[in-house]
């Protein structure tokens, strides 16, 4: 049986980074954003392998 290879879901830089930057710019000066994880919506698993 042959395994099918499918393309991984991708997201453009402008659609992901621009709203994140606007969100962080709108926060108060005392607030820190330590982590912000962005993932493709249709990604079935986290990571590879």
SVG drawing of the C-alpha trace seen along z (x, -y; Angstrom):
<svg xmlns="http://www.w3.org/2000/svg" viewBox="-9 -52 18 54">
<polyline fill="none" stroke="black" stroke-width="0.4" points="0.0,0.0 1.4,-3.4 1.3,-6.3 -0.2,-9.5 1.7,-12.7 -0.4,-15.8 0.8,-19.4 0.9,-20.8 -1.4,-23.7 0.3,-27.1 -0.6,-30.6 0.8,-33.8 2.9,-36.1 0.7,-39.1 -2.4,-37.3 -0.7,-36.1 1.8,-38.7 -0.2,-41.9 -3.1,-41.2 -0.7,-40.0 1.4,-43.2 -1.8,-45.3 -3.0,-43.4 0.3,-43.8 0.4,-47.5 -3.0,-48.0 -2.1,-46.6 -1.3,-48.8 2.4,-49.6 2.5,-47.5 1.5,-44.3 4.0,-41.8 3.2,-39.1 5.6,-36.3 4.4,-33.7 2.1,-33.9 1.6,-30.7 0.2,-30.9 -0.8,-27.7 -2.5,-26.9 -6.2,-26.2 -6.3,-22.9 -3.1,-21.5 -4.0,-18.0 -1.1,-17.6 1.3,-19.8 4.8,-19.4 6.0,-16.8 6.9,-13.2"/>
</svg>
